[in-house]
Amino acid sequence: PPAVPPPPGPPARGSLSLHRAYLRSPLGLLRLGQLALGAAFWVTVAAHKYEGAAHFALFAAVLVWLLTLALFGLSLLGRWALVPWLGSRWLLTNLVHDLVLGVGLYAAATGIMGYKAGQKSYCNLPGYSQHCLYSAYLSASICGGITACLYLFSGLYCLSRRCRDQRDII
């Protein structure tokens, strides 16, 4: 029988290098802010005693933070083409991540933490001797609100690029 040549292998990968243009782009700078404030949100919640709906807020913040870290890492290294199916739609992937997951989950988490801060507002009175979670919940709520705004800005940036028929994130 005739010998069939083996299928071609994957293209050779070049050395890893930072995609500096992405790091200086508006999306790269917004991602850095999202990662910093998102970490401040979930560290603030996780470092204090929390109960009830704060579990969901912490879950949502960590989930979105980890996905943002993955998007940032792949974009920074210029390796989004390695992601099956999503790599060819990287701008759309970033857009959906920012507007659906980022804004949606951080807005919900911010609302939860704001509500919990309101429930604990009595304990910030002078002379209250018990441990008070008001400042932690309020801090997390503020960080979450700013982070949701950053996701909105990055989503609008991706949407404007998409509307101008651009297919790349920079």
C-alpha positions as CSV (number, residue, x, y, z in Angstrom):
1,P,0.0,0.0,0.0
2,P,1.2,3.6,-0.7
3,A,2.6,5.3,2.3
4,V,0.6,8.3,3.5
5,P,2.7,11.1,4.9
6,P,1.9,12.1,8.4
7,P,-0.3,15.2,8.9
8,P,1.7,18.4,9.4
9,G,2.4,19.4,13.0
10,P,1.5,22.6,14.7
11,P,3.4,25.7,13.6
12,A,6.6,26.3,15.4
13,R,6.3,28.7,18.3
14,G,8.6,31.6,18.6
15,S,10.1,32.7,21.8
16,L,7.8,34.3,24.4
17,S,8.0,38.0,24.5
18,L,5.8,40.7,25.9
19,H,3.4,42.4,23.5
20,R,4.4,45.9,24.6
21,A,1.9,47.7,22.4
22,Y,-0.9,45.9,24.3
23,L,0.5,47.0,27.6
24,R,0.5,50.6,26.5
25,S,-3.0,50.4,24.9
26,P,-6.1,51.6,26.7
27,L,-7.3,48.0,27.1
28,G,-4.0,46.9,28.7
29,L,-4.1,49.8,31.1
30,L,-7.7,49.1,32.0
31,R,-6.9,45.4,32.6
32,L,-4.2,46.4,35.0
33,G,-6.6,48.6,36.9
34,Q,-9.2,45.8,36.9
35,L,-6.8,43.3,38.3
36,A,-5.6,45.6,41.0
37,L,-9.0,46.8,42.2
38,G,-10.5,43.4,41.7
39,A,-7.8,41.9,44.0
40,A,-8.5,44.7,46.5
41,F,-12.2,43.8,46.5
42,W,-11.8,40.0,47.1
43,V,-8.9,40.3,49.5
44,T,-10.9,42.8,51.6
45,V,-13.9,40.5,51.7
46,A,-11.9,37.3,52.3
47,A,-9.8,38.9,55.0
48,H,-12.9,39.6,57.2
49,K,-15.6,37.5,58.6
50,Y,-18.4,37.2,56.0
51,E,-21.6,35.4,55.7
52,G,-24.7,34.9,53.6
53,A,-24.7,36.6,50.2
54,A,-21.1,37.8,50.7
55,H,-20.1,34.3,49.7
56,F,-21.6,34.9,46.2
57,A,-19.9,38.3,46.0
58,L,-16.5,36.7,46.8
59,F,-17.1,33.9,44.3
60,A,-18.1,36.4,41.6
61,A,-15.1,38.6,42.2
62,V,-12.6,35.8,42.2
63,L,-14.1,34.2,39.1
64,V,-14.0,37.4,37.1
65,W,-10.5,38.2,38.5
66,L,-9.1,34.8,37.4
67,L,-10.7,35.1,33.9
68,T,-9.3,38.7,33.6
69,L,-5.9,37.4,34.6
70,A,-6.1,34.8,31.9
71,L,-7.2,37.3,29.2
72,F,-4.5,39.7,30.3
73,G,-1.8,37.1,30.2
74,L,-2.7,35.7,26.8
75,S,-3.0,39.2,25.4
76,L,0.2,40.4,26.9
77,L,2.1,37.4,25.4
78,G,0.2,37.7,22.1
79,R,-0.9,34.0,22.4
80,W,-4.7,34.3,22.1
81,A,-4.5,32.3,18.9
82,L,-3.8,29.3,21.0
83,V,-7.3,29.3,22.6
84,P,-9.6,27.1,20.5
85,W,-12.5,28.8,18.8
86,L,-12.2,32.0,21.0
87,G,-8.7,33.0,19.7
88,S,-10.1,33.8,16.3
89,R,-12.7,36.0,17.9
90,W,-10.5,37.6,20.6
91,L,-12.0,41.1,20.4
92,L,-15.5,39.6,20.8
93,T,-14.3,37.4,23.6
94,N,-13.0,40.5,25.5
95,L,-16.2,42.4,24.8
96,V,-18.4,39.7,26.1
97,H,-16.2,39.1,29.1
98,D,-16.1,42.8,30.0
99,L,-19.8,43.7,29.5
100,V,-21.5,40.4,30.6
101,L,-19.2,39.0,33.3
102,G,-17.2,42.0,34.4
103,V,-20.0,44.6,34.7
104,G,-22.7,42.1,35.5
105,L,-21.0,40.2,38.3
106,Y,-19.2,43.1,39.8
107,A,-22.3,45.2,39.9
108,A,-24.1,42.4,41.7
109,A,-21.2,42.0,44.1
110,T,-21.1,45.7,44.7
111,G,-24.8,45.8,45.5
112,I,-24.4,42.9,47.9
113,M,-21.5,44.5,49.7
114,G,-23.3,47.9,49.8
115,Y,-26.4,46.3,51.3
116,K,-24.3,44.5,53.9
117,A,-22.5,47.8,54.8
118,G,-25.9,49.4,55.2
119,Q,-26.9,46.6,57.6
120,K,-23.8,47.2,59.7
121,S,-23.9,51.0,59.6
122,Y,-25.0,51.2,63.3
123,C,-21.6,49.9,64.5
124,N,-19.6,52.8,63.3
125,L,-20.9,55.0,66.1
126,P,-18.4,56.2,68.7
127,G,-18.3,54.0,71.8
128,Y,-19.4,50.8,70.0
129,S,-17.1,48.2,71.5
130,Q,-17.8,45.1,69.3
131,H,-15.9,44.2,66.1
132,C,-17.4,46.1,63.2
133,L,-17.4,45.0,59.6
134,Y,-18.9,48.2,58.3
135,S,-15.6,49.7,57.0
136,A,-14.6,46.4,55.3
137,Y,-17.9,46.0,53.6
138,L,-17.9,49.7,52.5
139,S,-14.4,49.5,51.2
140,A,-15.2,46.3,49.2
141,S,-18.3,48.0,47.8
142,I,-16.3,51.1,46.7
143,C,-13.6,48.9,45.1
144,G,-16.3,46.8,43.4
145,G,-18.1,49.9,42.0
146,I,-14.9,51.3,40.5
147,T,-14.0,47.9,39.1
148,A,-17.4,47.6,37.5
149,C,-16.9,51.0,35.9
150,L,-13.4,49.9,34.6
151,Y,-15.1,46.8,33.0
152,L,-17.7,49.1,31.4
153,F,-15.0,51.3,30.0
154,S,-13.0,48.4,28.5
155,G,-16.2,46.9,27.2
156,L,-17.1,50.1,25.5
157,Y,-13.6,50.4,24.1
158,C,-13.9,46.9,22.6
159,L,-17.4,47.7,21.3
160,S,-16.1,50.8,19.6
161,R,-13.3,48.9,17.9
162,R,-15.8,46.2,16.8
163,C,-18.2,48.8,15.4
164,R,-15.3,50.3,13.3
165,D,-14.7,46.8,11.8
166,Q,-11.4,46.3,13.6
167,R,-10.7,42.8,14.6
168,D,-7.7,43.2,16.9
169,I,-7.7,44.4,20.5
170,I,-5.2,47.1,20.0
